[in-house]
Amino acid sequence: MTQVAISSKYQIVIPSEIRKRLNIKSGQKLQILVKDGIMTLVPDRSLESLRGFVQGIDIRGYREEEDRL
């Protein structure tokens, strides 16, 4: 697990290994999700970049049979 510090201006630096792995660029926006005292940063993705990402996904066991018609 990677540890970061909060600056006096309440800023953090995302380590380069994480930025590279998640392909995070300078100026990119992140969503902050908070649940049960845990903060999660989620990179914003454009709708265009999400096009087709679920193509071919197996939905068996996740949806009701009548929803698949």
MODELLER restraints for C-alpha pairs under 7 A, 6 or more apart:
rsr = mdl.restraints
at = mdl.atoms
rsr.add(forms.Gaussian(group=physical.xy_distance, feature=features.Distance(at['CA:4:A'], at['CA:12:A']), mean=6.61, stdev=0.5))
rsr.add(forms.Gaussian(group=physical.xy_distance, feature=features.Distance(at['CA:4:A'], at['CA:13:A']), mean=6.88, stdev=0.5))
rsr.add(forms.Gaussian(group=physical.xy_distance, feature=features.Distance(at['CA:5:A'], at['CA:12:A']), mean=6.14, stdev=0.5))
rsr.add(forms.Gaussian(group=physical.xy_distance, feature=features.Distance(at['CA:6:A'], at['CA:12:A']), mean=5.10, stdev=0.5))
rsr.add(forms.Gaussian(group=physical.xy_distance, feature=features.Distance(at['CA:29:A'], at['CA:43:A']), mean=6.33, stdev=0.5))
rsr.add(forms.Gaussian(group=physical.xy_distance, feature=features.Distance(at['CA:29:A'], at['CA:44:A']), mean=5.67, stdev=0.5))
rsr.add(forms.Gaussian(group=physical.xy_distance, feature=features.Distance(at['CA:30:A'], at['CA:41:A']), mean=6.03, stdev=0.5))
rsr.add(forms.Gaussian(group=physical.xy_distance, feature=features.Distance(at['CA:30:A'], at['CA:42:A']), mean=5.34, stdev=0.5))
rsr.add(forms.Gaussian(group=physical.xy_distance, feature=features.Distance(at['CA:30:A'], at['CA:43:A']), mean=4.39, stdev=0.5))
rsr.add(forms.Gaussian(group=physical.xy_distance, feature=features.Distance(at['CA:30:A'], at['CA:44:A']), mean=5.31, stdev=0.5))
rsr.add(forms.Gaussian(group=physical.xy_distance, feature=features.Distance(at['CA:31:A'], at['CA:41:A']), mean=5.67, stdev=0.5))
rsr.add(forms.Gaussian(group=physical.xy_distance, feature=features.Distance(at['CA:31:A'], at['CA:42:A']), mean=5.00, stdev=0.5))
rsr.add(forms.Gaussian(group=physical.xy_distance, feature=features.Distance(at['CA:31:A'], at['CA:43:A']), mean=6.21, stdev=0.5))
rsr.add(forms.Gaussian(group=physical.xy_distance, feature=features.Distance(at['CA:31:A'], at['CA:44:A']), mean=6.40, stdev=0.5))
rsr.add(forms.Gaussian(group=physical.xy_distance, feature=features.Distance(at['CA:32:A'], at['CA:39:A']), mean=6.65, stdev=0.5))
rsr.add(forms.Gaussian(group=physical.xy_distance, feature=features.Distance(at['CA:32:A'], at['CA:40:A']), mean=5.70, stdev=0.5))
rsr.add(forms.Gaussian(group=physical.xy_distance, feature=features.Distance(at['CA:32:A'], at['CA:41:A']), mean=4.79, stdev=0.5))
rsr.add(forms.Gaussian(group=physical.xy_distance, feature=features.Distance(at['CA:32:A'], at['CA:42:A']), mean=6.38, stdev=0.5))
rsr.add(forms.Gaussian(group=physical.xy_distance, feature=features.Distance(at['CA:33:A'], at['CA:39:A']), mean=5.69, stdev=0.5))
rsr.add(forms.Gaussian(group=physical.xy_distance, feature=features.Distance(at['CA:33:A'], at['CA:40:A']), mean=5.10, stdev=0.5))
rsr.add(forms.Gaussian(group=physical.xy_distance, feature=features.Distance(at['CA:33:A'], at['CA:41:A']), mean=6.47, stdev=0.5))
rsr.add(forms.Gaussian(group=physical.xy_distance, feature=features.Distance(at['CA:34:A'], at['CA:40:A']), mean=6.38, stdev=0.5))
